[in-house]
Amino acid sequence: MSGTASTGGNIRLLSDTLARAKAENRAALVAYLPAGFPTVDRGIEAIKAIFDGGADVVEVGLPHSDPVLDGPVIQTADDIALRGGVKIADVMRTVREAHQATGKPVLVMTYWNPIDRYGIERFTTELAEAGGAGCILPDLPVEESEVWREHAEKHGLATVFVVAPSSKDERLATITDAGTGFVYAASLMGVTGTRESVGAQAEDLVRRARATPAGRDGLPVCVGLGVSNAAQAAQVAGFADGVIVGSAFVKRLLDAEDHEAGLAAVRELAGDLARGVRRR
């Protein structure tokens, strides 16, 4: 169902998906799972179940031995995937099979080091051929991203950068100007303060990102905020274009008694969150 490689259709599918959610007067539901967790095959099945439950977009994590920006739940899943021997080829296969089975946009979220070692041209070529919609690069400085962005653009891939509440307005403008697809607004729920203050921080960050030239031009802002239930999803959907949920899906798989129970649990969570983003 892919048929999108090297045509620009990869990023267009992502943009169209986010635009369709906006036209329906709701936020998009963006889910995250690392590749190779609990195994490569079972991870692919879990992503299909999440799409089946109602996710609009899925981010496939490329497991890393030092995931400095991830919490303990995702670190645990990454460790399981790495001990299982997951490779970049498995990440590409996960993207390909999840996209072909659903026709929905699938991104890769990765630290920069694995891409640098693998080769930018090789990585972008393979991701585009797999039908991937693009890449989220949380630790790649915009100032050092030109070569990556040239290759991503050539292959029709989105480059999603991460902004934080600490980002100054001028910095936000630089980052959003360089990014495509959407901007990932990160907020550290439960670490930087109470639930209410972090919610306020995230809402302020979205407002400031939308005030940048790229934001005014319509670049969507999606928020990753530690959302784990429908009520929180509805709250974030009230001010963001997309709600990103990762740890809650990983935890459902970690806590499941067996594989079938895990699939049912993530499908149910996706359905719950999908109803939440429609409630706003």
Accessible surface in RSA format (square Angstrom, percent):
REM  Atomic radii and reference values for relative SASA: ProtOr
REM  Chains: A
REM  Algorithm: Lee & Richards
REM  Probe-radius: 1.40
REM  Slices: 20
REM RES _ NUM      All-atoms   Total-Side   Main-Chain    Non-polar    All polar
REM                ABS   REL    ABS   REL    ABS   REL    ABS   REL    ABS   REL
RES MET A   1   155.86  80.7  93.13  61.6  62.73 149.4 100.99  85.9  54.87  72.7
RES SER A   2    18.57  15.7   9.86  13.2   8.70  20.1   1.15   2.4  17.42  24.4
RES GLY A   3    79.55  98.1   0.00   N/A  79.55  98.1  46.11 126.5  33.44  74.9
RES THR A   4    21.59  15.4  20.89  21.2   0.70   1.7  21.26  28.6   0.33   0.5
RES ALA A   5    35.15  32.3  22.48  34.7  12.68  28.8  22.48  31.7  12.68  33.6
RES SER A   6    75.23  63.6  48.86  65.2  26.36  60.7  33.02  70.3  42.20  59.1
RES THR A   7    86.03  61.2  56.26  57.0  29.78  71.0  63.14  84.8  22.89  34.6
RES GLY A   8    19.36  23.9   0.00   N/A  19.36  23.9  15.65  43.0   3.70   8.3
RES GLY A   9     9.14  11.3   0.00   N/A   9.14  11.3   6.99  19.2   2.15   4.8
RES ASN A  10     1.08   0.7   0.00   0.0   1.08   2.6   1.05   2.5   0.03   0.0
RES ILE A  11    39.52  22.5  39.52  29.4   0.00   0.0  39.52  28.5   0.00   0.0
RES ARG A  12   131.75  55.3 128.72  65.6   3.04   7.2  52.28  71.5  79.47  48.2
RES LEU A  13    44.25  24.6  40.47  29.0   3.78   9.5  43.67  30.7   0.58   1.6
RES LEU A  14     0.09   0.0   0.09   0.1   0.00   0.0   0.09   0.1   0.00   0.0
RES SER A  15    47.92  40.5  42.48  56.7   5.44  12.5  30.56  65.1  17.36  24.3
RES ASP A  16    73.66  51.6  70.13  69.8   3.53   8.4  17.24  40.6  56.42  56.3
RES THR A  17     5.06   3.6   3.68   3.7   1.38   3.3   3.18   4.3   1.88   2.8
RES LEU A  18     8.08   4.5   2.67   1.9   5.41  13.6   3.00   2.1   5.08  13.7
RES ALA A  19    59.50  54.7  48.72  75.2  10.78  24.5  54.61  76.9   4.90  13.0
RES ARG A  20   131.84  55.4 126.20  64.3   5.64  13.4  53.77  73.5  78.07  47.3
RES ALA A  21     0.64   0.6   0.41   0.6   0.23   0.5   0.41   0.6   0.23   0.6
RES LYS A  22   146.28  71.4 134.44  82.5  11.84  28.2  86.94  78.3  59.34  63.2
RES ALA A  23    90.61  83.3  47.95  74.0  42.66  97.0  60.63  85.4  29.98  79.4
RES GLU A  24    94.06  54.0  66.85  50.6  27.21  64.8  41.76  80.8  52.30  42.7
RES ASN A  25   109.94  75.8 102.74  99.3   7.20  17.3  28.55  68.7  81.39  78.7
RES ARG A  26    20.10   8.4  15.60   8.0   4.49  10.7   3.79   5.2  16.31   9.9
RES ALA A  27     0.18   0.2   0.00   0.0   0.18   0.4   0.18   0.3   0.00   0.0
RES ALA A  28     0.00   0.0   0.00   0.0   0.00   0.0   0.00   0.0   0.00   0.0
RES LEU A  29     0.00   0.0   0.00   0.0   0.00   0.0   0.00   0.0   0.00   0.0
RES VAL A  30     0.02   0.0   0.02   0.0   0.00   0.0   0.02   0.0   0.00   0.0
RES ALA A  31     0.11   0.1   0.11   0.2   0.00   0.0   0.11   0.2   0.00   0.0
RES TYR A  32    17.13   8.0  16.94   9.6   0.18   0.5   9.29   7.0   7.83   9.7
RES LEU A  33     0.48   0.3   0.48   0.3   0.00   0.0   0.48   0.3   0.00   0.0
RES PRO A  34     1.05   0.8   0.01   0.0   1.03   3.8   0.01   0.0   1.03   6.4
RES ALA A  35     0.83   0.8   0.00   0.0   0.83   1.9   0.83   1.2   0.00   0.0
RES GLY A  36     4.42   5.5   0.00   N/A   4.42   5.5   0.70   1.9   3.72   8.3
RES PHE A  37     3.00   1.5   3.00   1.9   0.00   0.0   3.00   1.8   0.00   0.0
RES PRO A  38    47.26  34.4  37.67  34.3   9.59  34.8  37.67  31.1   9.59  59.6
RES THR A  39    67.14  47.8  62.50  63.4   4.64  11.1  64.74  87.0   2.40   3.6
RES VAL A  40    28.26  18.6  25.16  22.8   3.10   7.5  25.16  21.9   3.10   8.4
RES ASP A  41    78.47  55.0  74.65  74.3   3.83   9.0  25.80  60.7  52.67  52.5
RES ARG A  42   109.20  45.9 109.16  55.6   0.04   0.1   8.21  11.2 100.99  61.2
RES GLY A  43     2.15   2.6   0.00   N/A   2.15   2.6   2.15   5.9   0.00   0.0
RES ILE A  44     3.94   2.2   3.94   2.9   0.00   0.0   3.94   2.8   0.00   0.0
RES GLU A  45    72.13  41.4  68.48  51.8   3.65   8.7  25.86  50.0  46.27  37.8
RES ALA A  46     0.32   0.3   0.32   0.5   0.00   0.0   0.32   0.5   0.00   0.0
RES ILE A  47     1.07   0.6   1.07   0.8   0.00   0.0   1.07   0.8   0.00   0.0
RES LYS A  48    75.36  36.8  71.89  44.1   3.46   8.2  31.58  28.4  43.78  46.6
RES ALA A  49     3.13   2.9   0.85   1.3   2.28   5.2   2.69   3.8   0.45   1.2
RES ILE A  50     0.17   0.1   0.17   0.1   0.00   0.0   0.17   0.1   0.00   0.0
RES PHE A  51     4.71   2.4   1.67   1.0   3.04   7.9   2.29   1.4   2.42   6.9
RES ASP A  52   104.63  73.3  71.18  70.8  33.45  79.1  22.62  53.2  82.01  81.8
RES GLY A  53    17.07  21.1   0.00   N/A  17.07  21.1   5.66  15.5  11.41  25.6
RES GLY A  54    22.08  27.2   0.00   N/A  22.08  27.2  19.00  52.2   3.08   6.9
RES ALA A  55     0.33   0.3   0.00   0.0   0.33   0.7   0.00   0.0   0.33   0.9
RES ASP A  56    16.44  11.5  14.35  14.3   2.09   4.9   1.79   4.2  14.65  14.6
RES VAL A  57     0.13   0.1   0.13   0.1   0.00   0.0   0.13   0.1   0.00   0.0
RES VAL A  58     0.63   0.4   0.63   0.6   0.00   0.0   0.63   0.5   0.00   0.0
RES GLU A  59     0.00   0.0   0.00   0.0   0.00   0.0   0.00   0.0   0.00   0.0
RES VAL A  60     0.00   0.0   0.00   0.0   0.00   0.0   0.00   0.0   0.00   0.0
RES GLY A  61     1.37   1.7   0.00   N/A   1.37   1.7   1.37   3.8   0.00   0.0
RES LEU A  62    16.79   9.3  10.73   7.7   6.06  15.2  10.81   7.6   5.98  16.1
RES PRO A  63     7.25   5.3   0.71   0.7   6.54  23.8   1.28   1.1   5.97  37.1
RES HIS A  64    30.92  16.9  27.64  19.2   3.29   8.4  25.85  26.6   5.07   5.9
RES SER A  65   100.83  85.2  67.45  90.0  33.38  76.9  43.55  92.7  57.28  80.2
RES ASP A  66    87.48  61.3  83.11  82.7   4.37  10.3  23.72  55.8  63.76  63.6
RES PRO A  67    13.07   9.5  12.64  11.5   0.43   1.6  13.04  10.8   0.03   0.2
RES VAL A  68   100.96  66.4  68.08  61.6  32.88  79.2  75.15  65.3  25.81  70.0
RES LEU A  69   103.67  57.7  75.25  53.8  28.43  71.5  80.47  56.5  23.20  62.4
RES ASP A  70    30.95  21.7  21.64  21.5   9.30  22.0   3.17   7.5  27.78  27.7
RES GLY A  71    34.79  42.9   0.00   N/A  34.79  42.9  25.91  71.1   8.88  19.9
RES PRO A  72   107.46  78.3 104.37  95.1   3.09  11.2 106.56  88.0   0.90   5.6
RES VAL A  73    38.14  25.1  35.53  32.2   2.61   6.3  37.94  33.0   0.20   0.5
RES ILE A  74    15.85   9.0  15.85  11.8   0.00   0.0  15.85  11.4   0.00   0.0
RES GLN A  75    77.85  43.5  73.17  53.5   4.68  11.1  12.53  26.7  65.32  49.5
RES THR A  76    63.04  44.8  57.37  58.2   5.67  13.5  37.62  50.5  25.42  38.4
RES ALA A  77     0.00   0.0   0.00   0.0   0.00   0.0   0.00   0.0   0.00   0.0
RES ASP A  78     4.90   3.4   4.90   4.9   0.00   0.0   1.61   3.8   3.29   3.3
RES ASP A  79    68.61  48.1  66.63  66.3   1.97   4.7  18.69  44.0  49.92  49.8
RES ILE A  80    50.30  28.6  46.56  34.7   3.74   9.0  46.98  33.8   3.31   9.0
RES ALA A  81     0.79   0.7   0.00   0.0   0.79   1.8   0.05   0.1   0.74   2.0
RES LEU A  82    65.68  36.6  49.83  35.6  15.86  39.9  50.30  35.3  15.38  41.4
RES ARG A  83   177.57  74.6 139.07  70.9  38.50  91.7  73.03  99.8 104.54  63.4
RES GLY A  84    68.85  84.9   0.00   N/A  68.85  84.9  34.59  94.9  34.25  76.7
RES GLY A  85    34.59  42.7   0.00   N/A  34.59  42.7  26.01  71.4   8.58  19.2
RES VAL A  86    18.44  12.1   4.19   3.8  14.25  34.3   5.82   5.1  12.61  34.2
RES LYS A  87   134.85  65.8 128.35  78.7   6.50  15.5 101.19  91.1  33.66  35.9
RES ILE A  88    24.83  14.1  20.08  15.0   4.75  11.4  20.08  14.5   4.75  12.9
RES ALA A  89    66.90  61.5  57.27  88.4   9.63  21.9  60.44  85.1   6.45  17.1
RES ASP A  90    32.51  22.8  32.25  32.1   0.26   0.6   0.32   0.8  32.19  32.1
RES VAL A  91     1.01   0.7   1.01   0.9   0.00   0.0   1.01   0.9   0.00   0.0
RES MET A  92     7.12   3.7   7.12   4.7   0.00   0.0   7.12   6.1   0.00   0.0
RES ARG A  93    83.97  35.3  83.92  42.8   0.05   0.1  38.03  52.0  45.95  27.8
RES THR A  94     0.97   0.7   0.97   1.0   0.00   0.0   0.81   1.1   0.16   0.2
RES VAL A  95     0.00   0.0   0.00   0.0   0.00   0.0   0.00   0.0   0.00   0.0
RES ARG A  96    84.05  35.3  84.05  42.8   0.00   0.0  25.47  34.8  58.58  35.5
RES GLU A  97    56.62  32.5  53.79  40.7   2.83   6.7  19.09  36.9  37.53  30.6
RES ALA A  98     0.00   0.0   0.00   0.0   0.00   0.0   0.00   0.0   0.00   0.0
RES HIS A  99     2.40   1.3   2.40   1.7   0.00   0.0   2.37   2.4   0.04   0.0
RES GLN A 100    79.93  44.7  72.02  52.6   7.91  18.8  13.74  29.3  66.19  50.2
RES ALA A 101    54.41  50.0  17.68  27.3  36.73  83.6  29.08  40.9  25.33  67.1
RES THR A 102    37.39  26.6  13.92  14.1  23.47  55.9  19.93  26.8  17.45  26.4
RES GLY A 103    19.15  23.6   0.00   N/A  19.15  23.6   6.38  17.5  12.76  28.6
RES LYS A 104    72.74  35.5  72.36  44.4   0.38   0.9  46.73  42.1  26.00  27.7
RES PRO A 105     1.40   1.0   1.32   1.2   0.07   0.3   1.40   1.2   0.00   0.0
RES VAL A 106     0.00   0.0   0.00   0.0   0.00   0.0   0.00   0.0   0.00   0.0
RES LEU A 107     0.00   0.0   0.00   0.0   0.00   0.0   0.00   0.0   0.00   0.0
RES VAL A 108     0.00   0.0   0.00   0.0   0.00   0.0   0.00   0.0   0.00   0.0
RES MET A 109    32.44  16.8  30.10  19.9   2.33   5.6  25.11  21.3   7.33   9.7
RES THR A 110     2.70   1.9   0.06   0.1   2.64   6.3   2.64   3.5   0.06   0.1
RES TYR A 111    15.48   7.2  15.31   8.7   0.17   0.4  13.79  10.4   1.69   2.1
RES TRP A 112    45.17  18.1  45.17  21.9   0.00   0.0  33.21  17.7  11.96  19.4
RES ASN A 113    70.76  48.8  67.16  64.9   3.60   8.7  21.61  52.0  49.15  47.5
RES PRO A 114     7.99   5.8   6.50   5.9   1.48   5.4   7.21   5.9   0.78   4.9
RES ILE A 115     0.00   0.0   0.00   0.0   0.00   0.0   0.00   0.0   0.00   0.0
RES ASP A 116    85.92  60.2  68.40  68.1  17.52  41.4   1.03   2.4  84.89  84.7
RES ARG A 117   178.43  74.9 139.80  71.3  38.63  92.0  70.83  96.8 107.60  65.2
RES TYR A 118    40.15  18.7  26.17  14.9  13.98  36.4  26.20  19.7  13.95  17.2
RES GLY A 119    26.45  32.6   0.00   N/A  26.45  32.6  26.45  72.6   0.00   0.0
RES ILE A 120    30.43  17.3  25.43  18.9   5.00  12.0  25.43  18.3   5.00  13.6
RES GLU A 121    75.78  43.5  73.22  55.4   2.56   6.1  54.86 106.1  20.92  17.1
RES ARG A 122   130.56  54.8 123.16  62.8   7.40  17.6  45.14  61.7  85.42  51.8
RES PHE A 123     0.00   0.0   0.00   0.0   0.00   0.0   0.00   0.0   0.00   0.0
RES THR A 124     0.00   0.0   0.00   0.0   0.00   0.0   0.00   0.0   0.00   0.0
RES THR A 125    36.13  25.7  35.84  36.3   0.29   0.7  34.85  46.8   1.28   1.9
RES GLU A 126    49.26  28.3  48.60  36.8   0.65   1.6  23.44  45.3  25.81  21.1
RES LEU A 127     0.00   0.0   0.00   0.0   0.00   0.0   0.00   0.0   0.00   0.0
RES ALA A 128     0.23   0.2   0.23   0.4   0.00   0.0   0.23   0.3   0.00   0.0
RES GLU A 129    99.23  57.0  83.28  63.0  15.95  38.0  24.66  47.7  74.57  60.9
RES ALA A 130     0.20   0.2   0.00   0.0   0.20   0.4   0.17   0.2   0.03   0.1
RES GLY A 131     1.25   1.5   0.00   N/A   1.25   1.5   0.00   0.0   1.25   2.8
RES GLY A 132     0.00   0.0   0.00   N/A   0.00   0.0   0.00   0.0   0.00   0.0
RES ALA A 133     0.65   0.6   0.58   0.9   0.06   0.1   0.65   0.9   0.00   0.0
RES GLY A 134     0.00   0.0   0.00   N/A   0.00   0.0   0.00   0.0   0.00   0.0
RES CYS A 135     0.00   0.0   0.00   0.0   0.00   0.0   0.00   0.0   0.00   0.0
RES ILE A 136     0.00   0.0   0.00   0.0   0.00   0.0   0.00   0.0   0.00   0.0
RES LEU A 137     1.35   0.8   0.00   0.0   1.35   3.4   0.00   0.0   1.35   3.6
RES PRO A 138    26.68  19.4   5.36   4.9  21.32  77.5   5.37   4.4  21.31 132.4
RES ASP A 139    63.56  44.5  40.69  40.5  22.87  54.1  27.06  63.7  36.51  36.4
RES LEU A 140    10.28   5.7   2.48   1.8   7.80  19.6   3.09   2.2   7.19  19.3
RES PRO A 141    54.64  39.8  46.42  42.3   8.23  29.9  54.28  44.8   0.36   2.2
RES VAL A 142    12.56   8.3  10.62   9.6   1.95   4.7  10.62   9.2   1.95   5.3
RES GLU A 143   117.67  67.6  81.25  61.5  36.42  86.7  70.75 136.9  46.92  38.3
RES GLU A 144   126.14  72.4 100.69  76.2  25.46  60.6  41.77  80.8  84.38  68.9
RES SER A 145     0.00   0.0   0.00   0.0   0.00   0.0   0.00   0.0   0.00   0.0
RES GLU A 146   107.65  61.8 106.49  80.6   1.17   2.8  30.06  58.1  77.59  63.4
RES VAL A 147    81.53  53.7  80.90  73.2   0.63   1.5  80.90  70.3   0.63   1.7
RES TRP A 148     1.30   0.5   0.48   0.2   0.82   1.9   0.48   0.3   0.82   1.3
RES ARG A 149    73.62  30.9  71.04  36.2   2.59   6.2  15.67  21.4  57.95  35.1
RES GLU A 150    96.89  55.6  87.40  66.1   9.49  22.6  40.58  78.5  56.31  46.0
RES HIS A 151    39.40  21.5  38.36  26.7   1.03   2.6  23.32  24.0  16.08  18.7
RES ALA A 152     1.17   1.1   1.17   1.8   0.00   0.0   1.17   1.6   0.00   0.0
RES GLU A 153   143.48  82.4 125.38  94.9  18.11  43.1  48.26  93.3  95.23  77.7
RES LYS A 154   127.65  62.3  96.66  59.3  30.99  73.8  76.91  69.2  50.75  54.1
RES HIS A 155    16.18   8.8  16.18  11.2   0.00   0.0  14.54  15.0   1.64   1.9
RES GLY A 156     7.41   9.1   0.00   N/A   7.41   9.1   6.29  17.3   1.12   2.5
RES LEU A 157     5.04   2.8   0.00   0.0   5.04  12.7   0.00   0.0   5.04  13.6
RES ALA A 158     0.00   0.0   0.00   0.0   0.00   0.0   0.00   0.0   0.00   0.0
RES THR A 159     3.39   2.4   3.39   3.4   0.00   0.0   1.46   2.0   1.93   2.9
RES VAL A 160     0.00   0.0   0.00   0.0   0.00   0.0   0.00   0.0   0.00   0.0
RES PHE A 161     5.43   2.7   4.87   3.0   0.56   1.5   4.87   3.0   0.56   1.6
RES VAL A 162    34.73  22.9  16.21  14.7  18.51  44.6  16.21  14.1  18.51  50.2
RES VAL A 163     1.84   1.2   0.00   0.0   1.84   4.4   1.84   1.6   0.00   0.0
RES ALA A 164    34.51  31.7  34.08  52.6   0.43   1.0  34.08  48.0   0.43   1.1
RES PRO A 165    39.09  28.5  22.46  20.5  16.64  60.5  23.82  19.7  15.27  94.9
RES SER A 166    91.12  77.0  69.12  92.2  22.00  50.7  58.18 123.9  32.94  46.1
RES SER A 167    17.46  14.8   9.38  12.5   8.08  18.6   6.57  14.0  10.89  15.3
RES LYS A 168   154.86  75.5 152.01  93.3   2.85   6.8 110.95  99.9  43.90  46.8
RES ASP A 169    89.95  63.0  82.92  82.5   7.03  16.6  38.41  90.4  51.54  51.4
RES GLU A 170   147.76  84.8 138.07 104.5   9.69  23.1  58.25 112.7  89.50  73.1
RES ARG A 171    87.05  36.5  83.23  42.4   3.82   9.1  41.88  57.2  45.17  27.4
RES LEU A 172     0.19   0.1   0.19   0.1   0.00   0.0   0.19   0.1   0.00   0.0
RES ALA A 173    30.60  28.1  28.57  44.1   2.03   4.6  28.81  40.6   1.79   4.7
RES THR A 174    60.61  43.1  51.75  52.5   8.86  21.1  35.86  48.2  24.75  37.4
RES ILE A 175    12.47   7.1  12.22   9.1   0.25   0.6  12.22   8.8   0.25   0.7
RES THR A 176     2.50   1.8   0.90   0.9   1.60   3.8   1.45   1.9   1.05   1.6
RES ASP A 177   112.44  78.8  90.81  90.4  21.63  51.1  13.83  32.5  98.61  98.3
RES ALA A 178    12.32  11.3   4.79   7.4   7.53  17.1   7.11  10.0   5.21  13.8
RES GLY A 179    10.46  12.9   0.00   N/A  10.46  12.9   2.74   7.5   7.72  17.3
RES THR A 180    57.72  41.1  56.11  56.9   1.61   3.8  55.68  74.8   2.04   3.1
RES GLY A 181     7.91   9.8   0.00   N/A   7.91   9.8   0.84   2.3   7.07  15.8
RES PHE A 182     0.44   0.2   0.11   0.1   0.33   0.9   0.11   0.1   0.33   0.9
RES VAL A 183     3.25   2.1   2.81   2.5   0.45   1.1   3.25   2.8   0.00   0.0
RES TYR A 184    26.89  12.6  26.89  15.3   0.00   0.0   4.07   3.1  22.82  28.1
RES ALA A 185     1.07   1.0   0.78   1.2   0.28   0.6   0.87   1.2   0.20   0.5
RES ALA A 186    23.15  21.3  22.49  34.7   0.66   1.5  22.64  31.9   0.51   1.4
RES SER A 187     7.88   6.7   0.18   0.2   7.70  17.7   0.45   1.0   7.43  10.4
RES LEU A 188   102.74  57.2  97.49  69.7   5.25  13.2 101.36  71.2   1.39   3.7
RES MET A 189    43.65  22.6  23.15  15.3  20.51  48.8   9.64   8.2  34.01  45.1
RES GLY A 190    63.49  78.3   0.00   N/A  63.49  78.3  30.52  83.7  32.98  73.9
RES VAL A 191   119.44  78.6  88.67  80.3  30.76  74.1  92.37  80.3  27.07  73.4
RES THR A 192    74.94  53.3  38.32  38.8  36.63  87.3  46.37  62.3  28.58  43.2
RES GLY A 193    34.56  42.6   0.00   N/A  34.56  42.6  27.82  76.4   6.74  15.1
RES THR A 194    89.60  63.7  79.95  81.1   9.65  23.0  81.75 109.8   7.85  11.9
RES ARG A 195    56.20  23.6  49.15  25.1   7.05  16.8  48.31  66.0   7.90   4.8
RES GLU A 196   131.79  75.7 122.25  92.5   9.53  22.7  72.47 140.2  59.32  48.4
RES SER A 197    52.25  44.2  44.33  59.2   7.92  18.2  46.64  99.3   5.61   7.9
RES VAL A 198     0.33   0.2   0.33   0.3   0.00   0.0   0.33   0.3   0.00   0.0
RES GLY A 199     3.15   3.9   0.00   N/A   3.15   3.9   2.83   7.8   0.32   0.7
RES ALA A 200    62.27  57.3  50.71  78.3  11.56  26.3  56.52  79.6   5.75  15.2
RES GLN A 201    74.17  41.5  68.48  50.1   5.69  13.5  27.05  57.6  47.12  35.7
RES ALA A 202     0.66   0.6   0.66   1.0   0.00   0.0   0.66   0.9   0.00   0.0
RES GLU A 203    88.92  51.1  88.14  66.7   0.79   1.9  19.70  38.1  69.22  56.5
RES ASP A 204    56.67  39.7  52.62  52.4   4.05   9.6  21.85  51.4  34.82  34.7
RES LEU A 205     0.90   0.5   0.72   0.5   0.18   0.5   0.86   0.6   0.04   0.1
RES VAL A 206     1.62   1.1   1.62   1.5   0.00   0.0   1.62   1.4   0.00   0.0
RES ARG A 207   143.67  60.3 136.99  69.8   6.68  15.9  75.05 102.6  68.62  41.6
RES ARG A 208    36.72  15.4  32.64  16.6   4.07   9.7  20.34  27.8  16.37   9.9
RES ALA A 209     0.31   0.3   0.00   0.0   0.31   0.7   0.00   0.0   0.31   0.8
RES ARG A 210    90.45  38.0  85.48  43.6   4.97  11.8  39.65  54.2  50.80  30.8
RES ALA A 211    55.11  50.7  42.31  65.3  12.80  29.1  48.74  68.6   6.37  16.9
RES THR A 212     8.73   6.2   5.09   5.2   3.64   8.7   8.64  11.6   0.09   0.1
RES PRO A 213    74.44  54.3  71.60  65.3   2.84  10.3  73.66  60.8   0.79   4.9
RES ALA A 214    17.02  15.6  10.82  16.7   6.19  14.1  15.75  22.2   1.27   3.4
RES GLY A 215    10.55  13.0   0.00   N/A  10.55  13.0   1.15   3.2   9.39  21.0
RES ARG A 216   167.22  70.2 130.31  66.4  36.91  87.9  66.36  90.7 100.86  61.1
RES ASP A 217   130.21  91.2  91.83  91.4  38.38  90.8  28.84  67.9 101.37 101.1
RES GLY A 218    46.67  57.6   0.00   N/A  46.67  57.6  28.83  79.1  17.84  40.0
RES LEU A 219    26.55  14.8  16.89  12.1   9.67  24.3  20.92  14.7   5.64  15.2
RES PRO A 220    27.67  20.2  25.20  23.0   2.47   9.0  27.67  22.8   0.00   0.0
RES VAL A 221     0.79   0.5   0.79   0.7   0.00   0.0   0.79   0.7   0.00   0.0
RES CYS A 222     0.00   0.0   0.00   0.0   0.00   0.0   0.00   0.0   0.00   0.0
RES VAL A 223     0.18   0.1   0.18   0.2   0.00   0.0   0.18   0.2   0.00   0.0
RES GLY A 224    10.10  12.5   0.00   N/A  10.10  12.5   5.88  16.1   4.22   9.5
RES LEU A 225     0.79   0.4   0.25   0.2   0.55   1.4   0.37   0.3   0.43   1.1
RES GLY A 226    54.15  66.8   0.00   N/A  54.15  66.8  33.21  91.1  20.94  46.9
RES VAL A 227     3.44   2.3   0.00   0.0   3.44   8.3   0.00   0.0   3.44   9.3
RES SER A 228    51.39  43.4  43.52  58.1   7.87  18.1  24.57  52.3  26.82  37.6
RES ASN A 229    61.05  42.1  60.93  58.9   0.13   0.3  26.08  62.8  34.97  33.8
RES ALA A 230    11.19  10.3  10.50  16.2   0.68   1.6  10.50  14.8   0.68   1.8
RES ALA A 231    65.81  60.5  55.98  86.4   9.83  22.4  57.50  81.0   8.31  22.0
RES GLN A 232    37.59  21.0  36.41  26.6   1.17   2.8  11.90  25.3  25.68  19.5
RES ALA A 233     0.00   0.0   0.00   0.0   0.00   0.0   0.00   0.0   0.00   0.0
RES ALA A 234    11.15  10.3  10.38  16.0   0.77   1.8  10.60  14.9   0.55   1.4
RES GLN A 235    86.56  48.4  71.43  52.2  15.13  36.0  40.69  86.6  45.87  34.8
RES VAL A 236     0.34   0.2   0.34   0.3   0.00   0.0   0.34   0.3   0.00   0.0
RES ALA A 237     0.00   0.0   0.00   0.0   0.00   0.0   0.00   0.0   0.00   0.0
RES GLY A 238    45.30  55.9   0.00   N/A  45.30  55.9  17.59  48.3  27.70  62.0
RES PHE A 239    22.90  11.5  16.97  10.5   5.93  15.4  22.85  13.9   0.04   0.1
RES ALA A 240     3.13   2.9   0.00   0.0   3.13   7.1   0.00   0.0   3.13   8.3
RES ASP A 241    29.11  20.4  22.40  22.3   6.70  15.9  11.30  26.6  17.81  17.8
RES GLY A 242     0.00   0.0   0.00   N/A   0.00   0.0   0.00   0.0   0.00   0.0
RES VAL A 243     0.00   0.0   0.00   0.0   0.00   0.0   0.00   0.0   0.00   0.0
RES ILE A 244     7.05   4.0   4.19   3.1   2.87   6.9   4.19   3.0   2.87   7.8
RES VAL A 245     1.00   0.7   0.06   0.1   0.93   2.2   1.00   0.9   0.00   0.0
RES GLY A 246    13.76  17.0   0.00   N/A  13.76  17.0   4.89  13.4   8.86  19.8
RES SER A 247    47.37  40.0  42.96  57.3   4.40  10.1  25.89  55.1  21.48  30.1
RES ALA A 248    15.75  14.5   4.87   7.5  10.88  24.8  12.22  17.2   3.53   9.4
RES PHE A 249     0.00   0.0   0.00   0.0   0.00   0.0   0.00   0.0   0.00   0.0
RES VAL A 250     0.00   0.0   0.00   0.0   0.00   0.0   0.00   0.0   0.00   0.0
RES LYS A 251   106.12  51.8 106.12  65.1   0.00   0.0  75.02  67.5  31.10  33.1
RES ARG A 252    83.94  35.2  81.29  41.4   2.64   6.3  20.70  28.3  63.24  38.3
RES LEU A 253    20.86  11.6   5.97   4.3  14.90  37.4   5.97   4.2  14.90  40.1
RES LEU A 254    63.48  35.4  33.07  23.7  30.41  76.4  36.50  25.6  26.97  72.6
RES ASP A 255    95.79  67.1  64.51  64.2  31.28  74.0  32.32  76.1  63.47  63.3
RES ALA A 256    29.92  27.5   3.02   4.7  26.90  61.2  11.72  16.5  18.20  48.2
RES GLU A 257   172.73  99.2 132.68 100.4  40.05  95.4  54.93 106.3 117.79  96.2
RES ASP A 258    87.21  61.1  73.26  72.9  13.95  33.0  43.88 103.3  43.33  43.2
RES HIS A 259    31.97  17.5  19.91  13.8  12.07  30.9  25.52  26.3   6.46   7.5
RES GLU A 260   120.23  69.0 115.50  87.4   4.73  11.3  62.37 120.6  57.86  47.2
RES ALA A 261    41.43  38.1  30.04  46.4  11.39  25.9  37.86  53.3   3.56   9.4
RES GLY A 262     1.36   1.7   0.00   N/A   1.36   1.7   1.36   3.7   0.00   0.0
RES LEU A 263    17.16   9.6  17.16  12.3   0.00   0.0  17.16  12.1   0.00   0.0
RES ALA A 264    53.34  49.0  48.26  74.5   5.08  11.6  49.51  69.7   3.84  10.2
RES ALA A 265    19.85  18.3  16.47  25.4   3.39   7.7  19.60  27.6   0.25   0.7
RES VAL A 266     0.00   0.0   0.00   0.0   0.00   0.0   0.00   0.0   0.00   0.0
RES ARG A 267    94.08  39.5  92.33  47.1   1.75   4.2  36.12  49.4  57.96  35.1
RES GLU A 268   115.18  66.1 104.50  79.1  10.68  25.4  44.92  86.9  70.26  57.4
RES LEU A 269     1.28   0.7   0.66   0.5   0.62   1.6   1.28   0.9   0.00   0.0
RES ALA A 270     0.00   0.0   0.00   0.0   0.00   0.0   0.00   0.0   0.00   0.0
RES GLY A 271    10.91  13.5   0.00   N/A  10.91  13.5  10.59  29.1   0.32   0.7
RES ASP A 272    45.51  31.9  45.51  45.3   0.00   0.0   8.63  20.3  36.88  36.8
RES LEU A 273     0.00   0.0   0.00   0.0   0.00   0.0   0.00   0.0   0.00   0.0
RES ALA A 274     8.59   7.9   8.53  13.2   0.07   0.1   8.59  12.1   0.00   0.0
RES ARG A 275   142.35  59.8 139.55  71.1   2.80   6.7  67.25  91.9  75.11  45.5
RES GLY A 276     0.00   0.0   0.00   N/A   0.00   0.0   0.00   0.0   0.00   0.0
RES VAL A 277     0.00   0.0   0.00   0.0   0.00   0.0   0.00   0.0   0.00   0.0
RES ARG A 278   118.01  49.5  94.06  47.9  23.96  57.0  48.21  65.9  69.81  42.3
RES ARG A 279   145.43  61.1 114.41  58.3  31.02  73.9  64.34  87.9  81.09  49.1
RES ARG A 280   108.87  45.7  65.38  33.3  43.49 103.6  25.69  35.1  83.18  50.4
END  Absolute sums over single chains surface
CHAIN  1 A    11595.8       9164.8       2431.0       6145.2       5450.6
END  Absolute sums over all chains
TOTAL         11595.8       9164.8       2431.0       6145.2       5450.6
